[in-house]
């Protein structure tokens, strides 16, 4: 089964907010000794996402 992909468009400032929020969530999960692998994967995807200039 093919995974569905989504395209999200946001500004540079919004990207920074998303990254910072994911980092904070990851830190909370680490402190609570919970699994944070999925947050790490999503964080990498956001940070490596290609930038399209219009």
C-alpha positions in Angstrom: 0.0 0.0 0.0 1.4 3.4 -1.0 1.7 6.0 1.7 -0.2 9.2 1.2 1.9 12.4 1.0 0.9 15.9 2.0 2.2 19.2 0.9 2.2 22.0 3.4 3.1 25.6 2.5 4.4 27.9 5.2 6.7 30.9 5.7 10.2 30.8 7.1 8.9 32.1 10.5 6.3 29.4 10.6 8.9 26.8 9.8 10.9 28.0 12.8 7.8 27.7 15.0 7.1 24.2 13.9 10.7 23.1 14.5 10.9 24.7 17.9 7.5 23.1 18.9 8.8 19.6 17.8 12.0 20.1 19.8 10.0 21.1 22.9 7.7 18.1 22.4 10.7 15.8 22.0 12.2 17.2 25.2 9.0 16.6 27.2 8.8 13.0 25.9 12.5 12.4 26.9 11.9 13.7 30.4 8.8 11.5 30.8 10.8 8.5 29.5 8.4 8.0 26.6 9.2 7.0 23.0 10.2 10.0 20.9 11.4 8.3 17.7 8.4 9.5 15.7 8.9 13.1 16.7 12.6 12.8 15.7 11.6 11.5 12.3 9.1 14.3 11.7 11.6 16.8 12.9 14.1 15.6 10.3 11.5 15.6 7.6 10.6 19.3 8.3 14.2 20.3 8.5 15.1 18.5 5.2 12.0 19.6 3.3 12.9 21.2 -0.1 12.3 24.9 -0.4 10.3 26.1 -3.5 10.7 29.7 -4.5 7.9 31.3 -6.4 
